[in-house]
Amino acid sequence: MKAHPEGLQLIKRTASPQLIQELRTRFSDRLSIGQAVRDQHGSDESPYKTMAPDAVVFALSTAEVAEIVKLCSQYNTPVIAFGAGSSIEGHILAVEGGITIDVSRMNAVLSVNSDDLTATVQTGVTRKQLNNEIKDTGLFFPIDPGADATIGGMTATRASGTNAVRYGTMRENVLGLTVVTADGKVIRTSRRAKKSSAGYDLTRLLVGSEGTLGIITEVTVRLYPQPEAVSGAVCSFSDVQSAVNTVIQTIQLGVPIARAELLDALTVKAVNLHSKTTLKEQPMLFLEFHGSPASVNEQSQTVQDIARENGGQDFEWATNPEDRSRLWNARHTAFFACLQLKAGSRAFTTDACVPISRLAECIKETVEDTANSTLPCPIFGHVGDGNFHCVIVANPNDPLEMEEAERLNQRVMQRALNMDGTCTGEHGVGLHKMGLLIDEHGEDAVELMRRIKLAFDPKNILNPGKIIRV
């Protein structure tokens, strides 16, 4: 497994016994220094080795988070927020040691304003929990990254997922935040009005900041009316290009499709093995349509016609909720299914996103590039918004395989940048993409980000070693 990104200077700032004692006095049995708990909070789904914090504190409120951060600031000790631990770019690893604040117990839905189509939740509420609690209101929260991530973590990484082609990402769906700053103060970035021109847009700045500018403790999100009709379908193709071209033509025609997910043949094979499904092991689109019965019928007929023109087979429909749930559960488990293609493996999950007009070309070149590798490299992703993942599966105990995986990963990312795309469409920078951030934005832009970081966090205690080097 990777120890740390090449060139990253690790300067340990181990939590002092005095700080640990102060935290123990205040939080008693909600502070842990046990190795198992620390290791759990120092590892994620990235290819990096475990980097454990010195202690973990389980917070219950914004006030407690503020108190912990204030103490860490006094002792110049790093502090990292932890939600579900489902990140895949090393976001939660304690690269310099310090204190992890586990916010998973901050999981209350604070208010639901049905008339305004908003909800305010604590940071530890998961997307499934929120939707379960509001299901009787006729509303739902659409952002679906697959994993049952926390709303706070999804906000911090600017997550998106399968519904982004229609409903947007966390960037478009977060209205306001409660945030603890690096000196332990509590701020609210905006109110619940649909729009505002009052001052700097702190909400947008903190969405996607990965815990480096402040610790998010409450989030106000947009909700949407549950669609009157929903239909899901799968459609197989002889090759990946035909499937991608179907989606591109659908988007360019203006069809308001809700979900458009691509799985290549290897991913479908992995999903069948993992989820006991019997999908045809060919490149495949998973599609979903939302709206009135008439509009859903019109959308689906239009897309089916486009698919046929590209050699696609007839749709296999999933119209009742149980069948749709099984269909999308199979898609959501694709990442873990791909890991099982190689026992004991870890994955480099590339996160390329390009303009929709370059998507087919980018995926074609990626397929040709990875075909020459001995490593399994299944491809799937949210092609409706130009985002796809090439999951490069490697043995973490084989240096040559890890080197090959990183080489392929870098080529996929550089290919996306060369096509005016981004190195991360939804996973964030974390540890893994700091060098690529410079390639994408340039030294001057990253220096400006560094100055913003130091203005918010002059002691560099908030999740240090992530996004930019300070």
N, C-alpha and C positions, 0 to 999 in steps of 0.2 A: 504494500500500500504506500501511497505517497506520504512522505513525512511532512512536507510543507512546500509551498510554491518556491520555485527557484528564485534566489535573490532576496527572499524575505528574511529580514533580520529579526530574529526572535529575542526579545529582551524581557525576561521574566520579571513580573512585578507581583511576586507571591504575596497573598494576603497575610498580614502580620498576625501573631497570636493575640495582640490587643484588639484588632478589628474582629477576629473570630469570637473573642470573648464578649465583646459588646453586642454582637449579633446574637450570640447564644443567650445572653441575659435578656434581650428584648424578645426573641422569637422562640426560645426554648426548644421544644420538640419539632418545630418547623424549620430548624437548621440541621443540615446533615453534612458530615465530613466523611461518611462511609465511602469506601472505594467504589463499590458497586453503583451507588447513587451518583457519585461524581463522574464515573465512566459513562453512565447512561446519558448524562447531560453534556458530555464532551465528545459525542459521536452522532453522526447523522447518516444519510444515504450517499454521501460523497465518497470518493476514493481515498480520502485522507485517513491517517491513523487517528485513534482517539487522542484528544487533547483535553484532559479533564480540568475543570476549575478546582480551586482549593476548597470551596464549600458551596453548598446549594441552599438557598432560602426559598421557602414556599410562601409567596405573598398572597394576601386576601383582598387588598384594596389599593387604590391609588395612593392613599396616605402612607401605607406601608412601603410601597415601592419608593416613594419619595424619601422616606426615612432611610432605607437601605442605600439609595444612591447618595444621599447626603453624607452618610458615614464613609462610603467608599471614596467619595471626593476628598474628605478630610484625610484619609490615609493614602491617597493617590493610588487607588487599587482599581483595576479593570472590573467592569460590571457588564454582564451579558444577559439579555432576556431570552427565556426559553418557553416555547408554547407546546407544540405537539412533537417537535423534533423531526419533522418530515422533510426538511430542506435537503438539497442535494449539491450545494456548492460550498459547504463548510461554514455556513453562516454562524452557527452556534458554538463553534469550537473555541476553547479558551486558549488561544495561541500564546498569550502572555500570562496565563494563570488568572487569578482573581475570583470574583463571586458571580455565580449564576443565580438570577432571580427566576424561579419557575412560576409562571403566571397562570398555569392550567387550572388552578382553583378559583381564579377570578373569572367565573363562567356564568354570570347572571345576565339575562336579557333585561336591561334597565327600563326600556320603554318601547312601545310600538305605537306609532302615530299613523293609523290606517288612512286617515283623510289626507295626510301629507305624503303618504308612501315612503315613510322612513322608519328606521329602528335604531336605537342606541343600545350597544352591548358592551360588556366588559371584554377585554382583550382576549381572554381565554375561551370565549364561546366559539364552538366550531360551526362550520357552515351547515352541517347536518342538524346540529342542535337548534340553530336558529330557524331553519326551515320547518323542523318538527314543531317548534313552539308557535309559529305563525300560520300553520297550515289551515286553521279554522277561520282565518281572516280573509281568505281568498287571495292572499299575496304570497310571493316567494322571493328569495334572494338568489339570483341566477349564477353568480360566479362559482365555477366548479372546476378546481384544479385537479380533481381526481382523488387525492388523499383528503381525509377528513381533517384538514388543517384548521388552525384557529384563525379567527377573523383578524386578530392582531398580527399574526405571522403573515397572513395573506396581504395585509396592508403594508407591512414592512418590506416585503419583497415585490410589491406591485404585481401580484399574481393575476392570472387570467384563467385559461382552461377551455373546456369544450364549448361553452356558450358564448365565448368572447366575440365570435363573428357577428352575433346579433346584439348582445347586451353590453359589450365593451369589457374592460378590465377593471381592476380595483381602482385605477386612476380615475375612471369616469364615475365610479359608484361609491366613493367615499366623500361624504359631505363635510365632515368635521371630526376632529380628534381631541382627546385629552391626553396630554403628553407630560412626562416628567423629564425635566432638563438635566444637564450634567451636574448642576449645583443643587439638585433636589427640589427645584421649584416646579409648580404645577401650572400648566398653561392650557387654554382652550384655543384651538386654531381658528375656529369659525362657528357661526351659529347655524340654525337649521334652514335658513332661507335657501331657495334653489340657486340663487346667484348672489354675488357680492363683488364690489370693486374697492373694498376697504383695505388698503395697505397691501403689503406683500402677501402672496398666497402661500402661507406656511403649511396649509394642508397638503398642497401638491408637492412641496419641498420634502415633507416628511414621509409621504407615501413613496415607498421604494428606497428609503434611507437605511434599511437593514439594521436598525438599532444603533446607528453610528451618530445620530444627531439628537436622539431622545428616545425614551422608552414609552411606547404607546400603551395606554391603560384603558381607554374607552374609544369606541369608534361609532360614528353615526353613518349608516349606509342607506342607499336607495333600495326600495323594494318595488316589485312589479306585480301587476295583476296576473294571477295564474291564467294561462291561455285556455280558451274555451275548448279547443281541440288540440291534441298532440298526436303525431304519428312518427314512428321511427322506422327505419329501413336499413338494410344492408344491400350492397351491390358489388359484385365481383367483376374484375377486369383481367385481361390477359397480361397487362404490364402496368407498372406504376405510373408511367407518363400519361396513359389514357385516363387513369383515375384522377390525377392532378389536373389535367386539362378540363375534365368535367366540372371540377370545383371552380376553376378559374372562369370558365364561361358562365357558370351559374352566378358568380359574384358580379361579373361584368354586365350581365343582363339585369342586375338589380333585384334578383329573387331574394326575399328576406329570410333566408334559411337560418335556422337556429343553431344547428350543429353540423359540421362537416369534418369528419375525422378519417384520416388515412391510416391503414395498416398494410405493410408489405407482407409478402407471403411468409417470410420467416417469423414475423410477429404473430400472424394468424396461427401458425403452427405452435408457437409458444403459448398463445392464449388457449388453444384447444387442449394442450397438455395440462396447463395449469387450472383452467376453469371447467374442464370436462365438457367443452362445447364441441360441436361438430361442424364448424364453419368451413367453407371451402378454402383450401390452403392456396389461395391466389391473392394478389393485391386487392384490397377491399376498401370501400367507403362505408362508414357508419354515418347515417344522416338522420336529422330530426327536423320536423316542421311544426311551428306553433302558429295559432291564430284561430279564426272561425272555421267551422267545418268546410265552408266553401273555399276560403283562402288556402287552407291546408291542402285541399284536393287540387287546387290550381297550382300551388307551388310544387307539389309532389309530381304532378303530371308533367310540368315543364322540365323539372330536373331529370325525370325518367327519360324524357325525349332526348335531352342533352347527353345523358349517359349512353343511350343506345347509339347515338351518332359517333360516340367514342369507343364503341365495341363493348359497352357494359351489358351485363345480363339483366334480366328483369329484377325489379326490387323484390326482396323478401321482407314482408311487412311485420312490424311489431306494434300493434295498435293498443292493446290493453296494458295497463300500468305494470302488471307482473312481467309480461314479456319484455317491455321496454327496460324495466329495471335489470333483468337478467342480461339484456344486450349491453347496457352501459356499464354494468358491473364487470363484464368481460373486458370492455375497453379500459376501464379504470385500473384493472389489475395487470395491464400490459407490461408496465415497468418491472414488476416483480416476476411476472411470467418470463420475461426476457432474461432475467438473472439466472433462472433455472436452466437455461440453455447450456450453461457451463457451471458445474457444481463448485460451490465455494467462491464464486466470482464477485467482483465489484464492477460498477458501471461508471463510465464516463458518459454522462447524458448530455449530449450537445443540445443547444437551444437556439438554433439558427432561426432568424425571422427576416424575410426579405420582402420587397414590394411584390404584390401578387403577380405582376407581369413577369417577374424573374423566377418564380417559384419552381416551375417545371424544369427549367434549366439547372437551377441549384440542386434539386433533388436528383436529376439525371447524372450530373457530375459526381455527386456524393455516392450514388449507387455504383458508378464505374470505378471510383477511387477505392471504396471499401471492398469491392469484389476481389481485389488483389491481396487482401489481408487474410491471414489464417484465423483471425478473431471473428466471432459472431458479431454482426453489426446490423441488427434489425432496425427498421425505420418506421416511425409512426408520428402522428402529430395533428395539430389543429390547422390543417391546410386552408381552412376558410379564411384565416387572417394571415396567411403566409408563414406560419410557424411550424417547424417540424423538429423532431428529435431523432438523432441517430444514436442508439444506445450501444456503445462500444464496450463489450463484455470481456473482462480480462481477469487472470489469476493474480490476486494482490501479492502473492508470494513469489511471483516470477518477474524479476526486473525487466527482462526482455519484452514480455507481454505488456507490462505497464508502460514501458517506453514506446512501444508500438501504438498502444491505445492513446497516449498523449499526442503522438505525432498525428494520428488520424483526427483526433479532437481539434487540434490546432488548424489542420487543413480545412475542416468543415467550417470553423469559425471565420478563418480568413477568406474562404470562398464567399460566405455571406457578406462580409465587409466589402469585398470587391464588387458585390452587386448592390451596393448602397443599402445594405441591411444592417442588422445588429447582431452582436455576439450573444445576446441574451434577450429573448422575447418575453420571458416570464419568470425565469428562475432566479434572476439577480446575479450580482457580481461575486459576492462572498469572497472567499480566498482564491478561487480558481481562475477568475477572469480579470484580475487587476491589470495584468499586462495588456490584455486585449482591450480594456477600457481606454488605454492611451492610444492604441491603434485606431479605435473607433472615433474618439473625440479630439485627439491631439493633446500635446503637452500643455498648451496654454489653457484649454478648457479644464483639464484635470487639475491643474494648479489652482484654478478658480474654485473648483470643488474642494480642494485641500484647504483653501482659505475659509470657505464656508464651514467646513468641519471644525477648524480651530476656533472660529468665532462662536460656534455652538458649544464646543467641547475643548477648551484650551489645554486641559490636562490629558486629553486623549485617553479617557477612561471608558468611554462608551463603545463597547464591542471593537476594541482596537484590532488593527490588522486586517480589516475588511474594506472592500471597495477601493480605497486609496491608501498608499503608504504614507504615514506621517512620521 
